[in-house]
Amino acid sequence: MSSDLKFRSGKYKGCSIDEIIKEDPSYCHFLVYKFKGYVPKDEKEYLSSVFMDPDSYFLSFGPYKGMDLKDVINEYPDYIEYLLNDEFIQNKCFRLKEALNKLLS
């Protein structure tokens, strides 16, 4: 699926939505499911069609940046093991830790 839509406001104002989906998927997911402000209907509908799962967690760092955590769990179990044992992740990345625990339980 592809679109010519551009963000009309926010930190990516004027940028292609498809480009930002690739570069910062967690921001796009946030706009659809968590943001309490106004998002233009066409932008929200398009983003909703791409990010159908409200419980998705997208990595914002590392070699799998931009990937849904569910996909990383299935494709790269060694990396998940690293995340589970990393002190910084366990002590500072509370949302990631919560997402990992939820998906692995």
KEFIKE-93163 format. One record per atom (N, C-alpha, C): x, y, z. Coordinates in pm, whole numbers, padded with zeros to 5 digits, always signed. Layout:
! residues N
XYZ ...
//
This chain:
! residues 105
+00085-00117+00000 +00000+00000+00000 +00089+00124+00000 +00054+00220-00078 +00132+00341-00089 +00039+00460-00104 +00088+00577-00062 +00006+00696-00065 +00092+00817-00098 +00029+00920-00154 +00097+01047-00179 +00075+01144-00063 +00011+01098+00044 -00018+01186+00157 +00108+01238+00223 +00100+01361+00270 +00206+01421+00349 +00145+01468+00480 +00225+01463+00587 +00177+01515+00713 +00155+01665+00701 +00042+01712+00751 +00010+01855+00744 +00044+01929+00873 +00084+01856+00975 +00122+01919+01101 +00214+01825+01178 +00262+01870+01291 +00346+01788+01376 +00493+01794+01338 +00571+01711+01402 +00716+01718+01382 +00760+01677+01243 +00675+01608+01168 +00710+01568+01032 +00625+01642+00928 +00582+01762+00961 +00500+01842+00871 +00568+01853+00733 +00492+01822+00628 +00543+01830+00491 +00613+01705+00442 +00637+01610+00531 +00706+01485+00493 +00605+01381+00445 +00649+01297+00354 +00568+01187+00305 +00535+01091+00419 +00408+01056+00431 +00369+00962+00536 +00436+00827+00515 +00445+00781+00390 +00511+00654+00364 +00658+00657+00407 +00724+00768+00386 +00864+00783+00426 +00877+00774+00579 +00788+00838+00651 +00794+00838+00797 +00753+00702+00852 +00664+00632+00786 +00630+00496+00828 +00756+00410+00831 +00842+00427+00732 +00967+00351+00726 +01069+00400+00828 +01079+00533+00845 +01183+00591+00931 +01145+00593+01079 +01018+00614+01110 +00976+00629+01249 +00838+00568+01269 +00827+00436+01256 +00696+00372+01267 +00632+00390+01404 +00714+00400+01509 +00655+00416+01642 +00580+00549+01653 +00628+00653+01586 +00558+00781+01585 +00423+00766+01514 +00421+00697+01403 +00297+00678+01327 +00197+00597+01409 +00245+00492+01474 +00159+00410+01558 +00103+00494+01673 +00186+00578+01732 +00144+00668+01838 +00030+00759+01792 +00043+00815+01673 -00061+00905+01621 -00196+00835+01610 -00193+00709+01571 -00319+00637+01551 -00382+00595+01683 -00303+00546+01777 -00361+00481+01894 -00343+00555+02027 -00251+00649+02036 -00224+00710+02167 -00244+00862+02170 -00222+00928+02058 -00227+01074+02054 -00369+01123+02080 -00383+01218+02172 -00515+01268+02210 -00557+01390+02128 -00465+01449+02054 -00497+01567+01973 -00557+01529+01839 -00573+01628+01756 -00635+01610+01625 -00536+01557+01522 -00576+01454+01451 -00503+01403+01336 -00603+01404+01220 -00570+01469+01107 -00664+01472+00994 -00714+01332+00958 -00841+01324+00925 -00908+01196+00902 -00835+01111+00797 -00795+01171+00685 -00731+01091+00580 -00596+01036+00628 -00522+01114+00707 -00395+01066+00761 -00419+00950+00858 -00516+00969+00948 -00544+00866+01049 -00594+00737+00984 -00681+00749+00884 -00733+00630+00815 -00620+00554+00745 -00533+00628+00678 -00422+00562+00609 -00329+00495+00708 -00292+00566+00814 -00204+00507+00915 -00270+00387+00981 -00400+00394+01007 -00472+00281+01067 -00469+00159+00978 -00472+00180+00847 -00467+00067+00755 -00330-00001+00757 -00227+00073+00791 -00091+00017+00798 -00066-00044+00935 -00111+00024+01040 -00088-00020+01177 -00219-00067+01238 -00258-00190+01204 -00388-00240+01246 -00392-00284+01392 -00279-00317+01450 -00276-00371+01585 -00240-00262+01687 -00334-00224+01773 -00305-00119+01870 -00202-00159+01975 -00177-00288+01991 -00080-00334+02091 +00060-00353+02035 +00081-00316+01912 +00214-00330+01853 +00315-00241+01926 +00438-00286+01928 +00548-00206+01983 +00657-00208+01877 +00699-00091+01832 +00800-00081+01729 +00932-00036+01791 +01036-00112+01763 +01168-00077+01816 +01213+00056+01758 +01271+00138+01843 +01315+00271+01800 +01467+00284+01801 +01537+00172+01814 +01683+00173+01818 +01733+00035+01776 +01863+00027+01759 +01927-00102+01734 +01916-00151+01592 +01965-00272+01570 +01970-00326+01433 +01833-00355+01373 +01730-00363+01457 +01595-00393+01407 +01502-00274+01427 +01560-00155+01426 +01483-00031+01441 +01372-00028+01336 +01252+00007+01382 +01138+00016+01293 +01058-00112+01280 +01111-00222+01332 +01038-00349+01323 +00943-00364+01440 +00832-00431+01415 +00738-00465+01520 +00805-00570+01609 +00793-00553+01740 +00856-00644+01834 +00810-00789+01812 +00685-00808+01772 +00635-00943+01745 +00718-01011+01635 +00751-00936+01532 +00832-00991+01423 +00974-01020+01468 +01028-00933+01551 +01165-00955+01602 +01169-01080+01689 +01066-01100+01771 +01060-01221+01856 +01064-01346+01769 +00988-01345+01660 +00980-01463+01573 +01105-01483+01489 +01165-01375+01442 +01276-01385+01348 +01415-01378+01412 +01427-01314+01526 +01559-01292+01587 +01556-01321+01736 +01532-01446+01776 +01521-01479+01919 +01648-01447+01998 +01764-01451+01934 +01887-01418+02006 +01889-01271+02048 +01833-01184+01964 +01827-01043+01998 +01731-01021+02115 +01622-01095+02117 +01527-01085+02228 +01595-01129+02358 +01673-01233+02351 +01748-01279+02468 +01841-01169+02518 +01907-01101+02424 +01993-00988+02460 +01913-00879+02530 +01797-00841+02475 +01714-00737+02536 +01670-00775+02677 +01634-00901+02694 +01587-00948+02824 +01697-00944+02930 +01822-00955+02887 +01933-00959+02982 +02012-00829+02993 +01976-00731+02911 +02048-00605+02912 +02004-00518+03031 +02099-00476+03113 +02069-00398+03234 +02001-00265+03201 +02050-00196+03098 +01990-00068+03062 +01844-00086+03021 +01816-00186+02939 +01679-00213+02895 +01589-00240+03016 +01639-00324+03105 +01559-00363+03220 +01534-00248+03317 +01628-00154+03326 +01616-00046+03424 +01562+00085+03367 +01570+00106+03237 +01533+00236+03179 +01426+00230+03071 +01408+00117+03007 +01314+00106+02894 +01187+00033+02938 +01108+00102+03018 +00994+00038+03082 +00887-00007+02983 +00860+00074+02880 +00759+00033+02782 +00805-00089+02703 +00932-00093+02667 +00985-00209+02595 +00980-00332+02685 +01021-00317+02808 +01018-00429+02903 +00875-00481+02919 +00780-00390+02932 +00640-00428+02944 +00591-00502+02819 +00626-00451+02702 +00586-00515+02576 +00647-00656+02565 +00773-00668+02601 +00839-00800+02597 +00769-00897+02689 +00744-00855+02812 +00678-00943+02910 +00540-00986+02861 +00467-00892+02803 +00332-00922+02754 +00336-01022+02639 +00428-01001+02547 +00436-01089+02429 +00493-01226+02462 +00577-01234+02563 +00642-01360+02596 +00567-01441+02702 +00462-01384+02759 +00390-01457+02865 +00285-01550+02807 
//
